[in-house]
Amino acid sequence: MEALEPVLVIGAGKMGGAILSAWLESDVLVHDWLDGEDEQDVPGGLGGLDPGSVFVEDPGATEDIIDLLAKFDIHPKPRHDLPRPPGLVMLAVKPQVMEPVLVDLAKRIGPSTLVYSIAAGKTLDDLAKHLPEGTAIVRAMPNTPVMVGAGVTALISNEHVSETQRLGLERLVAGTGQVVWLDDESQMDAVTAVSGSGPAYVYYLTECLAAAGQKQGLPEKIAMQLARATVSGAGAMMDAFMTDASELRQNVTSKGGTTAAALEVLMADDGLAQLMENAIAAATRRSKELSG
């Protein structure tokens, strides 16, 4: 991790704060990509990230983030004087304030700095035009389950990111969940539609499942408890068994049974598959519009 230190975090809101929390507090199984060895425990944080090398700039940090950082003797400030140019900068500010942040940052980074942006809609070119030529940049699309270490983050890098930077960043990001590297930045719009916005679809599915249960006579509280436990439990099984979702579905579908009766409705031509296709297409279009 030394190559990524010191780490400068600009913006510690909900998402930025959640990611930083995972970087500071989590121990993860890190695969030794360099020599192909088996996974191994790396104690003391994610791959050896030193809390003493972390600097946070966010004058509006929330109280819970301030309390978290205080555990590691980190104090958010409007601007830090770093001992040397940062190895890694995480940009977690709103897209509409990104330009002045980048203009200021350009004066403070060095040739070995990796800039990591989680700002939605800001492309690699958007970021690069305000930074020194040759700056290594990675754009990310995390989703909200990173807050509980169960997220998935899609990454795309420019040509200036070294293999050492790539591996070091991947180790850090793995502390918040799964990591996917994209081949083409144009795929980021579909990622936004599927995984970025996807948790909302699952929450709405839970709402609908509970509401349908109520209509069949279940008390509201019990219907919601059943729906929540069912959705989270099914997700846990997919994660634990790593079996294709279609196979898991078939495993709980008895011919002529209750599940089959429900799936006959959901899998109709105008059923869930078509609705989801329409929803993902709409979200993808909107992501492209927001990206300009």
C-alpha positions in Angstrom: 0.0 0.0 0.0 3.0 2.3 0.4 2.7 3.3 -3.3 -0.8 4.7 -2.6 0.2 6.7 0.5 -0.4 9.3 1.6 -4.1 9.0 0.8 -6.2 12.2 0.4 -10.0 11.9 0.6 -11.9 14.9 -0.8 -15.5 14.6 0.3 -16.6 12.3 3.1 -20.4 12.2 2.7 -22.4 9.0 2.8 -20.7 7.1 0.0 -17.3 8.6 0.5 -17.5 8.1 4.2 -18.7 4.5 3.8 -15.8 3.7 1.5 -13.3 5.3 3.8 -14.7 3.5 6.8 -14.2 0.2 5.0 -10.6 1.1 4.1 -9.9 2.0 7.7 -11.8 -0.7 9.6 -12.0 -3.8 7.5 -9.6 -6.7 7.3 -10.0 -8.5 3.9 -8.8 -11.6 2.2 -6.3 -10.3 -0.3 -5.2 -12.5 -3.2 -1.6 -12.2 -4.0 -2.0 -11.3 -7.6 1.7 -10.8 -8.1 2.9 -14.3 -7.6 -0.4 -16.3 -7.8 -0.3 -17.5 -4.2 -3.4 -18.5 -2.3 -5.5 -15.9 -0.6 -4.1 -14.7 2.7 -5.3 -12.6 5.7 -3.7 -9.2 5.7 -4.0 -7.8 9.3 -4.3 -4.2 10.3 -6.5 -2.9 7.6 -6.8 -3.3 3.9 -3.5 -4.5 2.7 -1.6 -2.5 5.3 -3.1 1.0 4.8 -1.7 3.2 7.5 -4.4 5.5 9.1 -1.7 7.9 9.8 -1.2 8.5 6.1 -4.9 9.3 5.5 -6.0 12.9 5.2 -9.6 14.0 4.8 -10.8 17.3 3.4 -14.5 17.9 4.0 -15.6 20.9 6.1 -19.1 19.6 6.1 -18.5 16.1 7.3 -21.3 14.6 9.3 -21.0 13.9 13.0 -20.9 10.1 12.5 -18.0 10.4 10.0 -16.2 12.8 12.3 -16.6 10.3 15.2 -15.3 7.5 13.0 -12.3 9.4 11.9 -11.5 10.5 15.4 -10.9 6.8 16.3 -8.0 6.9 14.0 -6.9 10.4 15.0 -8.0 11.8 11.6 -9.6 15.2 11.5 -11.3 16.5 8.4 -10.3 20.0 7.3 -11.1 22.3 4.5 -7.6 21.8 3.1 -4.6 19.8 4.3 -0.9 20.5 4.0 0.3 17.0 3.0 3.9 15.9 3.8 4.3 15.1 0.1 2.1 14.7 -3.0 -0.6 12.1 -2.4 -0.2 8.6 -3.8 -4.0 8.3 -4.0 -6.7 10.9 -4.1 -10.4 9.8 -3.7 -12.8 12.3 -5.2 -16.2 11.9 -3.5 -17.7 15.3 -4.1 -20.9 16.2 -6.0 -20.4 16.4 -9.7 -21.5 20.0 -9.9 -18.6 21.1 -7.7 -16.0 18.9 -9.3 -14.4 21.4 -11.6 -13.0 23.8 -8.9 -11.9 20.9 -6.8 -9.9 19.5 -9.8 -8.4 22.9 -10.6 -7.1 23.2 -7.0 -6.0 19.5 -6.9 -4.0 19.9 -10.1 -1.5 22.1 -8.1 -1.1 19.6 -5.4 -0.6 16.2 -7.0 2.6 14.6 -8.3 3.5 12.5 -11.3 2.9 9.3 -9.2 -0.6 10.3 -7.9 -3.6 8.1 -8.7 -6.9 10.0 -8.9 -9.9 7.9 -8.0 -13.3 9.4 -8.7 -16.7 8.1 -7.6 -18.6 11.1 -9.0 -21.4 9.9 -11.2 -21.4 11.2 -14.7 -17.9 12.5 -14.8 -15.9 10.7 -17.5 -12.2 10.1 -17.6 -11.9 12.9 -20.1 -13.9 15.3 -17.9 -11.4 14.6 -15.1 -8.3 14.7 -17.2 -8.9 18.0 -18.8 -8.4 19.8 -15.4 -5.4 17.7 -14.3 -1.8 17.6 -15.4 -1.1 15.7 -18.6 -0.3 12.1 -17.8 -2.2 11.9 -14.5 -3.3 8.3 -13.7 -7.1 8.3 -13.3 -9.7 5.6 -12.3 -13.4 6.2 -12.5 -15.6 4.1 -10.3 -19.3 3.3 -9.9 -19.9 1.8 -6.5 -23.4 1.0 -5.1 -24.8 1.7 -1.7 -24.2 -1.8 -0.2 -20.6 -0.8 0.1 -21.8 0.7 3.3 -22.0 -2.8 4.8 -19.1 -4.3 2.8 -21.4 -6.1 0.4 -21.3 -3.7 -2.6 -19.9 -4.1 -6.1 -17.8 -1.4 -7.7 -17.1 -1.2 -11.4 -13.8 0.5 -12.4 -12.4 1.9 -15.6 -8.9 3.4 -15.9 -7.0 5.5 -18.3 -3.8 4.4 -20.0 -1.6 6.1 -17.3 -2.5 3.8 -14.5 0.3 1.4 -13.7 -0.1 -2.2 -12.7 1.1 -1.4 -9.2 -1.5 1.3 -8.8 -4.2 -1.0 -10.3 -3.4 -3.8 -7.9 -3.1 -1.6 -4.9 -6.4 0.1 -5.6 -8.2 -3.2 -6.2 -7.1 -4.4 -2.8 -8.5 -1.3 -1.2 -11.8 -1.4 -3.1 -12.2 -5.1 -2.3 -12.8 -4.1 1.3 -16.2 -2.7 0.3 -17.3 -5.8 -1.7 -16.7 -7.2 -5.2 -14.7 -5.4 -7.9 -15.3 -5.4 -11.7 -12.9 -3.9 -14.2 -14.5 -2.6 -17.4 -13.0 -2.8 -20.9 -14.7 0.3 -22.2 -16.0 3.4 -20.5 -19.2 3.3 -22.5 -20.2 0.3 -20.4 -20.4 2.5 -17.3 -23.9 3.7 -18.2 -25.2 0.1 -18.2 -23.3 -0.5 -14.9 -25.1 2.5 -13.4 -28.4 1.1 -14.5 -27.8 -2.4 -13.3 -25.8 -2.2 -10.1 -25.6 1.5 -9.3 -29.4 1.9 -9.3 -30.1 -1.8 -8.7 -30.4 -1.7 -4.9 -33.5 0.5 -5.3 -35.1 -2.1 -7.6 -34.6 -4.8 -4.9 -36.0 -2.5 -2.2 -39.0 -1.9 -4.4 -39.4 -5.6 -5.0 -39.4 -6.1 -1.2 -42.1 -3.4 -0.9 -44.2 -5.1 -3.6 -43.8 -8.6 -2.1 -44.9 -7.3 1.3 -47.9 -5.4 -0.1 -49.0 -8.5 -2.1 -48.8 -10.5 1.1 -51.0 -8.0 2.9 -53.6 -8.4 0.2 -53.7 -12.1 0.9 -54.4 -11.5 4.5 -51.1 -11.1 6.3 -50.6 -8.4 8.9 -48.5 -5.5 7.6 -45.6 -6.1 10.0 -45.4 -9.8 9.4 -45.7 -9.3 5.6 -42.7 -6.9 5.6 -40.7 -9.2 7.9 -41.2 -12.1 5.6 -40.4 -10.1 2.5 -37.2 -8.6 3.9 -36.0 -11.9 5.2 -36.8 -13.6 1.9 -35.0 -11.1 -0.2 -31.9 -10.9 2.0 -31.8 -14.7 2.5 -32.0 -15.3 -1.2 -29.2 -12.9 -1.8 -27.1 -14.6 0.9 -27.7 -18.0 -0.8 -26.6 -16.6 -4.2 -23.4 -15.3 -2.6 -22.7 -18.4 -0.5 -23.3 -21.0 -3.2 -22.2 -19.0 -6.3 -24.7 -21.1 -8.3 -26.4 -19.7 -11.3 -29.5 -17.8 -10.3 -31.5 -19.8 -12.8 -30.4 -23.0 -11.2 -31.3 -21.7 -7.7 -34.7 -20.8 -9.1 -35.3 -24.2 -10.6 -34.2 -25.9 -7.3 -37.2 -24.3 -5.4 -39.7 -24.7 -8.2 -41.7 -28.0 -8.0 -43.8 -28.9 -11.0 -47.4 -27.9 -10.5 -46.6 -26.3 -7.1 -47.1 -22.8 -5.7 -43.8 -21.4 -6.9 -44.5 -22.6 -10.4 -47.9 -20.9 -10.4 -46.3 -17.6 -9.4 -43.5 -17.9 -11.9 -46.0 -18.5 -14.7 -47.2 -15.0 -14.1 -43.8 -13.4 -13.6 -42.3 -15.2 -16.6 -45.1 -14.3 -19.0 -44.2 -12.3 -22.2 -45.3 -9.1 -20.5 -43.9 -10.1 -17.1 -40.9 -9.3 -15.0 -38.3 -9.8 -17.7 -39.8 -7.2 -20.0 -40.4 -4.8 -17.2 -36.8 -5.1 -16.1 -35.5 -4.7 -19.6 -37.5 -1.5 -19.9 -36.3 -0.2 -16.6 -32.7 -0.8 -17.3 -33.0 0.8 -20.7 -34.6 3.9 -19.1 -31.8 4.1 -16.5 -29.1 3.6 -19.1 -30.6 6.4 -21.3 -30.7 8.7 -18.3 -27.1 7.9 -17.3 -26.0 8.9 -20.8 -28.0 12.1 -20.7 -26.4 13.1 -17.3 -22.9 12.3 -18.7 -23.5 14.7 -21.5 
